[in-house]
């Protein structure tokens, strides 16, 4: 967590206030969050999938497992392209990426002839179910995603401000 915060207290407070003001203006004045929601979701999908792909690619061995991971990453890149560049509807692409994550997990387990721990099995079955629901129902709750993004920006701004004030009090 501390890697995401600077060491200078004043800089933390300034960054936090700027981020807080930006979040409020983007949500309530200029409506940038609703305008750029598909871009943000696409960027988040791409980032999270790239980090997970890097981890899985280095963890697993075997040609078919690695090929499965590469195919999944290629599909994620195509979905991110449609979300970021064409600003397509969020539901089909987000649903496909979530569904694909669960499916690839079970394919990798099958290819490696391993059993999943029951808690991971349940989590990835829920991932498959949620992904299929979003993909086929088209219900992605875009308004709730906007509020979630706003809440995350406000929480991150609060984190900067809190660390800045705590560092000032120590001095």
C-alpha positions in Angstrom: 0.0 0.0 0.0 2.8 2.4 0.9 4.2 2.0 -2.7 1.1 3.8 -3.9 1.7 6.8 -1.7 4.6 9.3 -1.9 6.9 10.1 1.0 6.3 13.8 0.9 3.3 14.8 3.2 2.5 18.0 1.3 2.6 16.2 -2.1 0.2 13.5 -0.7 -2.3 16.1 0.5 -2.2 18.0 -2.8 -2.6 14.8 -4.9 -5.4 13.7 -2.6 -7.2 17.0 -2.9 -6.8 17.2 -6.7 -8.0 13.6 -7.1 -11.0 14.3 -4.8 -11.9 17.5 -6.7 -11.5 15.6 -10.0 -13.8 12.8 -8.8 -16.5 15.2 -7.7 -16.3 17.2 -10.9 -16.2 14.1 -13.1 -19.2 12.5 -11.4 -21.5 15.4 -10.8 -20.6 18.4 -13.1 -19.0 17.2 -16.3 -20.3 13.5 -16.3 -16.9 12.3 -17.5 -17.3 9.0 -15.5 -20.4 8.0 -17.5 -18.8 9.2 -20.8 -15.6 7.3 -20.3 -16.8 4.3 -18.3 -16.2 1.8 -21.1 -12.7 3.1 -21.6 -12.0 2.8 -17.9 -13.5 -0.7 -17.7 -11.5 -1.8 -20.8 -8.2 -0.4 -19.3 -8.9 -2.1 -16.0 -9.7 -5.4 -17.7 -6.5 -5.1 -19.8 -4.3 -4.3 -16.8 -5.7 -7.0 -14.5 -5.5 -9.6 -17.2 -2.0 -8.7 -18.1 -0.8 -8.9 -14.5 -2.6 -12.2 -14.1 -1.3 -13.5 -17.4 2.3 -12.7 -16.4 1.9 -14.5 -13.1 0.2 -17.6 -14.7 2.6 -17.7 -17.7 5.6 -17.9 -15.3 3.9 -20.3 -12.9 2.6 -23.0 -15.3 4.6 -25.2 -17.6 3.4 -27.2 -20.6 2.7 -26.3 -24.2 -1.1 -26.6 -24.1 -1.4 -24.7 -20.8 0.6 -21.8 -22.1 -1.3 -21.9 -25.4 -4.6 -21.7 -23.5 -3.3 -18.7 -21.5 -2.1 -17.0 -24.7 -5.5 -17.5 -26.4 -7.2 -16.1 -23.3 -5.0 -13.0 -23.4 -5.6 -12.6 -27.1 -9.4 -12.6 -26.5 -9.0 -10.2 -23.6 -7.0 -7.8 -25.8 -9.8 -7.9 -28.5 -12.4 -7.2 -25.8 -10.3 -4.3 -24.4 -10.0 -3.0 -27.9 -13.7 -2.9 -28.4 -14.2 -1.2 -25.0 -11.4 1.3 -25.3 -11.3 2.2 -29.0 -14.9 1.7 -30.2 -16.5 2.3 -26.8 -18.9 -0.6 -27.3 -21.4 -1.7 -24.7 -19.8 -3.0 -21.6 -21.9 -6.1 -20.8 -20.9 -8.5 -23.6 -17.2 -7.9 -23.3 -17.0 -7.8 -19.5 -19.1 -10.9 -19.3 -16.9 -12.7 -21.8 -13.7 -11.8 -20.0 -15.1 -12.9 -16.6 -16.6 -16.1 -18.1 -13.3 -16.9 -19.9 -11.3 -16.5 -16.7 -13.3 -19.2 -15.0 -13.3 -21.5 -18.0 -9.5 -21.1 -18.5 -8.9 -22.0 -14.8 -10.8 -25.3 -15.2 -9.1 -26.0 -18.6 -5.7 -25.5 -17.0 -6.6 -27.8 -14.1 -7.7 -30.4 -16.6 -4.6 -30.1 -18.6 -2.4 -30.4 -15.5 -4.5 -33.3 -14.1 -4.9 -31.5 -10.8 -7.8 -31.2 -8.4 -8.9 -27.8 -7.3 -9.3 -26.9 -3.6 -13.0 -26.7 -2.8 -12.8 -22.9 -2.1 -11.2 -22.1 -5.4 -13.6 -24.5 -7.1 -16.5 -22.5 -5.7 -15.0 -19.2 -6.5 -14.4 -20.1 -10.1 -17.8 -21.7 -10.5 -19.2 -18.4 -9.3 -17.0 -16.6 -11.8 -18.4 -18.8 -14.6 -21.9 -18.1 -13.4 -21.5 -14.3 -13.0 -19.7 -14.1 -16.4 -22.5 -16.0 -18.1 -25.1 -13.9 -16.5 -23.5 -10.6 -17.5 -22.7 -12.0 -21.0 -26.1 -13.3 -21.9 -28.4 -11.0 -19.9 -26.7 -7.8 -21.0 -27.2 -6.5 -17.4 -24.0 -4.9 -16.3 -25.4 -2.3 -13.9 -23.6 0.6 -15.5 -24.9 3.1 -13.0 -23.5 1.0 -10.2 -20.2 0.8 -12.0 -20.1 4.6 -12.2 -20.7 4.9 -8.5 -18.1 2.2 -7.8 -15.5 4.1 -9.8 -16.4 7.3 -8.1 -16.1 5.6 -4.7 -12.7 4.1 -5.5 -11.4 7.5 -6.6 -12.7 9.2 -3.4 -11.2 6.4 -1.3 -7.9 6.7 -3.0 -7.9 10.5 -2.5 -8.8 9.9 1.1 -5.8 7.6 1.5 -3.5 10.2 0.1 -4.9 12.9 2.4 -4.8 10.7 5.4 -1.2 9.6 4.9 -0.3 13.3 4.2 -1.9 14.5 7.5 -0.4 11.6 9.5 3.1 12.5 8.1 2.6 16.2 9.0 1.5 15.3 12.5 4.7 13.2 13.0 6.8 16.2 12.1 
